[in-house]
Amino acid sequence: MTKDELLVALQKEVEGYNKIITTEKGDWIVKGFIDIYKNVYTISIDTKVVSKVMELLLIPAFERFALNNDLKLELPPQQNFYPDLTFTCNKSGERFAVDIKSTFKDTANKIKSMTLGAFTGYFRNRESSKNTLYPYGSYSSHLVLGVIYSQIDENPNEKTIYTIDELDKIESVIKDFQFSVQPKYKIASASPGSGNTKNIGSTNSIDQLTKGNGVFSTLGEEVYDDYWMYYLTNDMAKALEIPRPYTNLKSYLDYKQKGIAVLEQHKEEIEKLSAEDDLQAHNGEENDE
């Protein structure tokens, strides 16, 4: 299976996920947590809690998907490791990363916010295995399985304890789900997540998220990689005691064009110096022998 075939297969797969996690009315089937005494505690509306429970609900579906497509599914060994799902083709050994990202609707066609993982660490050092199941560079593609939903108008009263027989009285905290699968670069924005975080932000448009029409979708993955691998926040630039090279796509273009212009002016000089440097290095190697 190639990365393009996997993308199409996963996009088709998630079309049926609403049937797995929702009631006939479109409400989430999860009502809360149960203890050994059969008391039910309402689930928090916190997005991190929702995201983790959603992931656990769908693991059996991911496992079936892997078996049906001759893939091996691996989960991260620890929390906060990248990615959430690793699929490996049993025939070719090709490896694919899938991260599950969930967020809620802010308006009809806008989400509140969503981050797509770090732009430091393993993203920059693509041979490193720190905080990732396999090195980032060993994956043929990096996909995001997005889950967009609506929240209820009022937060649940977490002090209230219910019994199993009262499940129908517990209102689902989220509803109206939309699932999508897109390459990470196609839904990324040119700005970090909220605040001074070192996470890549996503487009806030639901239409762009579900169709993969973010700012890098036409620019390509190479531009996306280059942009985010060398992006600096204010704090990162201050620590290095340098000005920020760029802060958005326009200043990124100016920065790149300036560098190219300077190099073009010294093209012949650079080629001559490079040839001399290569010759010196070669002679040095012969002397070492």
C-alpha positions in Angstrom: 0.0 0.0 0.0 1.3 3.4 -1.0 0.8 6.6 1.0 -1.8 7.8 -1.6 -3.7 4.5 -1.3 -3.7 4.7 2.5 -5.1 8.2 2.4 -8.0 7.2 0.2 -8.6 4.1 2.3 -8.6 6.0 5.6 -10.9 8.8 4.2 -13.4 6.1 3.2 -13.0 4.4 6.6 -13.9 7.4 8.7 -17.1 7.9 6.8 -18.6 5.2 9.0 -17.3 6.4 12.3 -20.4 8.3 13.3 -22.2 5.0 13.5 -19.6 3.8 16.0 -19.6 6.7 18.4 -23.0 8.4 18.2 -26.6 7.7 19.1 -29.4 8.0 16.5 -29.8 11.6 17.5 -26.1 12.3 16.8 -25.1 12.6 20.5 -21.9 11.0 21.8 -22.5 7.5 23.2 -20.1 8.3 26.1 -21.9 9.6 29.1 -19.2 9.4 31.8 -17.0 7.1 33.9 -18.3 4.3 36.0 -16.8 2.9 39.2 -17.0 -0.5 40.8 -20.1 0.5 42.7 -21.8 1.3 39.4 -21.8 5.0 40.0 -21.6 7.2 36.9 -19.6 10.4 36.9 -20.2 12.9 34.0 -17.3 13.3 31.6 -15.4 16.6 31.5 -15.8 18.8 28.5 -12.1 19.3 28.4 -10.8 18.8 24.9 -7.8 16.6 26.1 -10.1 14.3 28.0 -12.5 14.1 25.0 -9.7 13.4 22.6 -8.2 10.5 24.7 -11.6 8.9 25.2 -12.3 9.2 21.5 -9.1 7.5 20.6 -9.8 4.6 23.0 -13.3 4.2 21.4 -11.9 4.0 17.9 -8.9 1.6 18.5 -10.9 -1.5 17.7 -12.0 0.2 14.4 -8.3 1.0 13.6 -7.3 -2.5 14.3 -10.0 -3.9 11.9 -8.8 -1.3 9.3 -5.3 -2.6 9.6 -6.3 -6.2 9.3 -8.5 -5.5 6.2 -5.7 -3.6 4.5 -2.7 -5.9 5.3 -1.2 -3.4 7.7 0.4 -3.6 11.1 -1.0 -1.2 13.7 1.3 0.1 16.5 0.3 2.4 19.3 2.8 4.8 21.1 4.6 3.3 24.1 4.0 6.4 26.2 1.6 9.3 26.4 2.6 12.4 24.3 4.7 10.2 22.0 4.3 10.8 18.2 2.3 9.5 16.4 -1.0 8.3 17.9 -1.1 5.5 15.3 1.6 3.9 13.2 0.6 1.8 10.2 3.2 -0.4 8.5 2.5 -2.1 5.2 3.2 -5.8 5.7 4.3 -6.2 2.1 6.5 -3.2 1.5 7.5 -2.2 5.0 6.4 1.4 4.2 5.4 3.2 7.4 2.7 5.8 7.9 2.0 8.2 10.8 -1.5 9.1 11.8 -2.3 11.7 14.6 -5.8 12.0 16.0 -6.8 15.6 16.6 -10.1 16.8 17.9 -11.6 20.2 18.5 -15.0 21.9 18.7 -16.9 24.3 16.5 -16.6 28.0 17.3 -19.0 29.1 14.6 -20.7 27.3 11.7 -17.5 27.1 9.6 -14.8 27.8 12.2 -13.1 25.7 14.9 -11.9 27.1 18.1 -8.3 26.0 17.7 -6.2 22.9 16.8 -2.5 22.2 17.0 -0.6 19.7 14.8 2.4 18.7 16.9 5.8 20.2 17.6 8.0 22.0 15.1 11.0 21.4 17.3 12.5 18.1 18.6 11.8 15.1 16.4 10.3 17.4 13.7 13.7 19.0 13.1 15.9 16.1 14.0 14.3 13.5 11.8 16.6 10.7 12.7 15.9 11.1 16.4 13.6 8.6 18.3 13.1 10.9 21.3 9.4 11.2 22.0 8.4 9.3 18.9 7.8 5.6 18.2 10.0 5.8 15.1 12.1 8.6 13.7 10.0 11.2 12.0 11.9 10.8 8.8 11.2 7.1 8.6 7.5 7.7 7.9 6.4 8.0 4.2 3.5 10.2 5.2 2.1 12.2 8.1 -1.7 12.2 8.3 -4.2 13.9 10.6 -7.4 12.2 11.5 -9.5 15.2 12.5 -12.6 15.0 14.7 -14.8 18.2 14.8 -17.8 18.4 17.1 -20.2 20.7 18.8 -20.3 21.2 22.6 -23.4 21.5 24.7 -24.3 25.0 25.7 -23.7 24.5 29.4 -20.9 22.6 31.1 -22.2 19.5 33.0 -22.4 19.6 36.7 -19.5 17.3 37.6 -20.7 17.1 41.3 -23.7 15.1 40.3 -23.4 11.3 40.5 -25.7 9.1 38.6 -26.5 5.4 38.6 -26.5 3.0 35.7 -30.3 3.2 35.5 -30.1 7.0 35.1 -28.0 7.0 31.9 -30.8 8.5 29.9 -30.8 11.5 32.2 -27.1 12.3 31.4 -26.7 14.7 28.5 -23.8 14.0 26.1 -21.2 16.8 26.4 -20.5 16.7 22.6 -22.5 15.9 19.4 -22.6 16.5 15.6 -19.3 14.9 14.6 -17.4 15.5 11.4 -14.5 13.2 10.6 -11.8 13.8 8.0 -8.3 12.6 7.1 -5.7 14.8 5.4 -1.9 15.1 5.1 -0.7 17.3 7.9 0.9 19.9 5.7 -2.3 20.4 3.8 -4.2 21.7 6.9 -1.3 23.5 8.6 -1.3 27.3 9.0 1.8 29.6 8.9 1.3 30.5 12.6 2.0 28.4 15.8 -0.8 27.3 18.0 -2.1 29.7 20.7 0.4 31.8 22.6 4.1 31.2 22.4 3.7 27.5 21.9 6.1 25.5 19.8 3.3 23.6 18.1 2.2 24.0 14.5 -1.2 25.6 14.2 -3.9 24.5 11.9 -6.3 26.4 9.7 -9.4 27.4 11.6 -11.7 26.9 8.6 -13.8 23.7 8.8 -14.1 23.7 5.0 -10.3 23.9 4.6 -9.7 21.3 7.3 -12.0 18.7 5.8 -10.9 19.3 2.2 -7.2 19.8 2.8 -7.1 23.4 1.4 -4.8 25.1 3.9 -2.1 27.6 2.9 0.6 24.9 2.3 -1.7 22.7 0.2 -0.7 24.5 -3.0 2.8 25.4 -1.9 3.7 21.7 -1.2 5.2 19.7 1.6 8.8 20.8 0.9 7.9 24.4 1.6 5.9 23.4 4.7 8.9 21.5 6.0 11.4 24.2 5.3 9.1 26.9 6.8 8.5 25.1 10.1 11.9 23.5 10.5 13.5 27.0 10.7 10.6 28.9 12.3 11.6 30.8 15.6 9.2 32.1 18.2 10.1 35.3 20.1 11.6 33.4 23.0 13.7 31.1 20.7 15.1 34.1 18.8 15.9 35.9 22.1 17.7 32.9 23.4 19.8 32.9 20.3 20.2 36.6 20.5 19.2 37.1 16.9 16.2 38.8 15.2 13.4 36.5 14.0 14.1 35.6 10.3 10.4 35.5 9.5 7.0 35.5 11.2 4.6 34.7 8.3 4.7 33.5 4.7 5.3 37.0 3.3 8.4 37.6 5.5 9.5 34.0 4.8 9.4 34.8 1.1 11.4 38.0 1.6 13.9 36.2 3.8 14.4 33.5 1.2 14.6 35.9 -1.8 17.2 38.0 0.1 19.4 35.0 0.7 19.2 33.9 -2.9 20.0 37.4 -4.2 23.1 37.6 -2.0 24.3 34.1 -3.2 23.6 34.9 -6.8 25.9 38.0 -6.6 28.8 35.8 -5.4 28.0 32.7 -7.5 31.3 32.5 -9.3 33.3 33.3 -6.1 31.4 30.6 -4.2 32.1 28.0 -6.9 35.8 28.9 -7.0 36.1 28.8 -3.2 34.2 25.5 -3.0 36.5 23.9 -5.6 39.6 25.1 -3.6 38.1 23.8 -0.4 37.3 20.4 -1.9 40.8 20.1 -3.2 42.3 21.0 0.2 40.1 18.5 1.9 41.1 15.8 -0.6 44.8 16.5 -0.1 44.3 16.4 3.7 42.8 13.0 3.4 45.7 11.7 1.3 48.2 13.1 3.9 46.4 11.4 6.7 46.8 8.1 4.9 
